[in-house]
Amino acid sequence: MSKSIAAKALSRSYTGERALTFLVGLLALTGGALALVVGFGGLGEFRGRRPLLDPIAVGWLGSHATPARIAAIVLGVLLFVLGLRWAVRSLRPEQRPDLDLDRTEGAELVVTATAIADAVRTDAERLDGVSRARVRAVGSRTSPALRITLWLREGTDLKAVWSDLDARVLEQARASLGLDSLPTAVRVELDTSPAERVR
């Protein structure tokens, strides 16, 4: 499993919301730091005492009031739409795609996302050293992916589990579903044994 293939299984988590949040935060931090530097006279005493809005800019806006208002309204509506779209995308449940194995009319064969996840989970839990597993099918109907969380018993050989997972579980899933590739993100945790009660 290559990193680029596994990254596709994590695309929902990493690319959209986190990147946009980081950029907005970075812009706000940069603007705040610049305002502090100017306010404390770091760019000269004259600049630090000037009003927040440059008098030249205020004069230009006053002489071009109608275009400035139109531009401000368009920018406000655009930011509102982008913010609304971002919020809807963040709150929308992630797709769990069913897979069409046969689209022949009258003989359609569809494997549900739950069935795929349950089959891979059952196979993963049979591996030596794995105490339990959780699997989610994500992506789209044409490009499904898997997210797997494995809980390993203490003392388990991680390399052996990784090799068995790729060679036995994922290879069988790809073959059964007729897929050339099945992007997979794997998270490994150490399963903690239940605490013993002291008497």
C-alpha positions in Angstrom: 0.0 0.0 0.0 1.6 3.2 -1.1 1.2 6.5 0.8 -0.5 8.2 -2.2 -3.1 5.5 -2.5 -3.8 5.4 1.3 -4.1 9.2 1.2 -7.2 8.9 -0.9 -8.9 7.1 1.9 -8.2 10.1 4.2 -9.1 12.8 1.7 -12.3 13.9 3.5 -10.5 14.4 6.8 -7.4 16.3 5.6 -8.0 18.4 2.5 -11.1 20.5 2.8 -11.9 21.8 6.3 -8.5 21.7 7.8 -6.7 23.4 5.0 -9.3 26.2 4.8 -9.3 26.7 8.6 -5.5 26.9 8.6 -5.5 29.5 5.8 -8.2 31.6 7.5 -6.3 31.4 10.8 -3.0 32.3 9.2 -4.5 35.3 7.5 -6.1 36.5 10.7 -2.8 36.0 12.6 -0.8 37.8 9.9 -3.3 40.8 9.9 -3.3 41.0 13.7 0.5 40.9 13.9 0.8 43.6 11.2 -1.7 45.8 13.0 0.4 45.5 16.2 3.6 46.3 14.5 2.1 49.4 12.9 0.3 50.5 16.1 3.5 50.3 18.2 5.4 52.4 15.7 7.5 49.5 14.2 7.1 50.9 10.7 7.6 54.5 11.8 6.0 56.9 14.3 3.9 58.6 11.6 2.3 55.4 10.4 1.5 54.4 14.0 -0.5 57.6 14.5 -2.4 57.6 11.3 -6.1 56.5 11.3 -7.0 52.9 10.6 -8.4 53.8 7.2 -6.0 55.7 5.0 -7.5 59.2 4.2 -6.5 58.7 0.5 -8.5 55.4 0.4 -11.4 57.1 2.2 -11.4 60.0 -0.3 -11.3 57.6 -3.2 -14.2 55.5 -1.8 -16.2 58.7 -1.3 -15.7 59.8 -4.9 -16.6 56.3 -6.2 -19.4 55.4 -3.7 -21.6 53.4 -6.1 -19.0 51.0 -7.5 -17.5 50.6 -4.0 -20.9 49.7 -2.5 -21.6 47.2 -5.4 -18.1 45.6 -4.9 -18.7 45.4 -1.1 -22.1 43.7 -1.6 -20.8 41.3 -4.2 -17.9 40.4 -1.9 -20.2 39.9 1.1 -22.6 37.7 -0.9 -19.6 35.6 -2.2 -18.2 35.2 1.3 -21.6 34.2 2.6 -22.1 31.6 -0.1 -18.6 30.2 0.4 -19.1 30.0 4.1 -22.5 28.4 3.8 -21.1 25.8 1.3 -18.2 25.1 3.7 -20.6 24.6 6.7 -22.9 22.3 4.7 -20.0 20.2 3.4 -18.6 19.9 6.9 -21.9 18.9 8.5 -22.9 16.5 5.7 -22.5 12.8 6.6 -19.7 11.2 4.7 -20.8 8.9 1.9 -20.7 5.2 2.4 -20.8 3.9 -1.2 -22.4 0.7 -2.3 -20.5 -1.0 -5.1 -22.1 -2.0 -8.4 -20.6 -5.4 -9.4 -23.0 -5.9 -12.3 -25.1 -3.3 -14.0 -26.9 -5.6 -16.5 -30.6 -4.7 -16.5 -32.6 -7.3 -14.7 -29.5 -8.9 -13.2 -28.0 -6.0 -11.1 -25.6 -7.0 -8.4 -24.9 -4.4 -5.7 -22.7 -4.9 -2.6 -23.6 -2.5 0.2 -20.9 -0.5 2.0 -21.9 -2.2 5.3 -21.4 -5.7 3.7 -18.0 -4.7 2.5 -17.0 -3.2 5.9 -18.3 -6.3 7.8 -16.5 -8.7 5.5 -13.1 -6.9 5.8 -13.6 -6.5 9.5 -14.2 -10.2 10.0 -11.1 -11.1 8.0 -9.0 -8.6 9.8 -10.1 -9.9 13.2 -8.8 -13.4 12.2 -5.3 -12.2 11.8 -2.8 -13.2 14.5 -2.4 -10.5 17.2 -5.5 -8.5 16.2 -8.0 -8.4 19.1 -10.6 -6.3 17.3 -11.1 -4.2 14.2 -13.3 -1.4 12.9 -13.7 -0.9 9.1 -15.6 1.9 7.2 -16.1 2.0 3.5 -15.8 5.5 2.2 -15.4 7.3 -1.2 -17.7 7.0 -4.1 -19.4 4.1 -6.0 -16.8 4.3 -8.7 -13.8 4.8 -6.4 -14.4 3.2 -3.0 -11.8 3.3 -0.2 -11.4 1.7 3.3 -10.6 3.1 6.7 -9.4 0.4 9.0 -8.6 0.6 12.8 -6.8 -2.4 14.3 -6.4 -3.0 18.0 -3.4 -5.3 18.6 -2.7 -7.5 21.6 0.5 -6.6 23.6 3.6 -8.2 22.1 2.2 -8.5 18.6 4.6 -8.3 15.6 3.4 -5.2 13.8 5.3 -6.1 10.6 3.6 -9.5 10.4 0.2 -8.0 11.0 0.8 -5.4 8.3 2.0 -8.0 5.8 -0.9 -10.3 6.5 -3.4 -7.5 6.3 -2.1 -6.5 2.8 -1.5 -10.0 1.5 -4.6 -11.8 2.8 -7.3 -9.4 3.8 -7.0 -6.5 1.3 -5.9 -8.7 -1.6 -9.0 -10.9 -1.0 -11.2 -7.8 -0.8 -9.8 -6.4 -4.1 -10.3 -9.8 -5.8 -13.8 -10.3 -4.5 -14.9 -6.9 -5.6 -13.1 -6.9 -8.9 -11.1 -3.8 -8.1 -7.5 -3.1 -9.3 -6.9 -0.9 -6.3 -8.6 -0.3 -3.0 -7.2 2.8 -1.3 -6.9 2.0 2.4 -5.9 4.0 5.5 -4.9 1.9 8.5 -4.7 3.1 12.1 -3.1 0.8 14.6 -3.7 1.0 18.4 -2.6 -1.2 21.3 -5.5 -2.9 22.9 -5.4 -2.3 26.7 -6.4 -5.2 28.8 -9.2 -4.6 31.4 -7.9 -3.5 34.8 -8.0 -6.1 37.5 -9.9 -5.3 40.6 -7.9 -5.3 43.8 -9.4 -7.2 46.7 
